[in-house]
């Protein structure tokens, strides 16, 4: 079995670490992670309908319980970094953003196609700042699970 893709759009904030932490907490509380939901459906409206609630006391316990397969969710990503690595959300490079979108300020409509997913290795995550009228409006976190 190959890695499973995941993606999330969250409201923009300057503090990317805080945005990631809030997203991880939201998904943990909703129970949108394996082993609670073995394979999460990320397309709407199915995504929002998956809300069984957490089955673990902490994110760390959920990650431990998932084992080598990981949680197949953003819970596997512990921090923001400048370079791709396992368990890290790193920025999609500015050159790649220009190549994909013809702009350094891509819109939601452009980013939601998730063309950059092929650039991401299993167990890693990339983020893209999304713009509305030239102003940052969202952060897209997207990656692949470990298995």
N, C-alpha and C positions, 0 to 999 in steps of 0.2 A: 504494500500500500504506500502510495506517495504522500507527500505533505498536503494538508488541506488548507486552502486559502481562507483568510479572514480579512475583514475590513470594517472600519468604523469612521464615521464623520462626527466630530464633536465641535462645539463652539470654540472659536479662536480665543486664546489667551496668550499673553507674552511668555508666561512661565510654562514652558512645554512639559517640564517634569510634573507640575501640578495638574496639567491637562491629562497626562498619562495616568497619574495616580487616581484622578477622579474617574476616568474611564475604567480602569481596572476595578475600582471599588463598585462602580455601577454594574459591571458585568458579573462580578462576584456575587453581589446581593441578588441579582436576577437569576443566578444559577445557570447562566449561559456559558458553560464550560464543561469539558469532559473531566470526570466521569458522570456528572449529573445528566448532561445531554451528550451522548456519544459523538454525534455529528450535528453541528449547529447549521441551521439554514440561515444564510446571511442576507438573502434577498427579502425585501419587504413584499407583502405584509407578514410573511411567515416569521421573520426575525423578531418583530415586536410581540408576536403571540407566544414566543417561547420564554416563559417566565416562571419556572418551577421553584425558584428560590434556592439559595445556597444550601448545600448539605454538609458544609465544613465550617469549623469555627473561625478560620483565618484563610487568607489567600495562600499563605505559605503551606498550610495543611492541605489545601486543594491541589497545589502544585506537587507536593510530595506524593499525594494519593494517586495522581495521574501517572506518576512514574516516568519512564523513558519516552513514552508517547507524548507527554505534555498534555496540556489542557485543550489544545486545538483552539486557543483563543488568545486574547491580549493578556491574559493572566501570565502567560509564559514570558512576557516582556517586562523586565524589572526596572529598566532605566532608559534614559535618553543618552545617546552618545554621538560623537562626531563621525564615527566610522562604523560600517556594518559589522556586527558580531552577534554571537548567540545570546539571546535574551536581551538584546538592545534594539531600541528604535533609533535609527539614524536617518538624517535627511537624505532624500533623493537628491542627487547631485544637480547643481544648477545647469550644467551642460545637458544633462538628460532631460530636465524639465523643459528647456528651450527646444530640444530636439523633438520631444513628444507634443508640446503644446504651442510652439512658436511664440512663446511669451514667458517671462519670468513670473507672471502673475496669473496662473491658470484658474479658470472658473470651476465651479462644482460640476457643471455639465461636462467639462473636459475630463476632470479627474475621475468622475464616477465610472468611466470606461475601464479604469484600472489597468491600463496598458502596461504599466510599470511592474506589475506582479511578476512577470517573467524574469525581472532583474534580481529578484529576492530569493535567497537560499532558504532552505528549511531551517526553522528555529530562529529566523531573523525577521525584522520588521523595518519598514521604511515609513517615513512620514512626509507629507506634502502640505504646505500651507496653501489654502484655497482662498481665492479672492472674489469679492463682489464689488464691481465698480472701482477696482484698484485698491480696495481696502481689505485687509485680512478678515475673513469671516468664519473660516473653519480650519480644522486640522484633519487631514485624512491619515489614519494609521492603517497600514495594510501589511500583511505578511503571510508566512506559511508555517504551519505546524511542524513539529519534529517528525511525525510519521505520516 
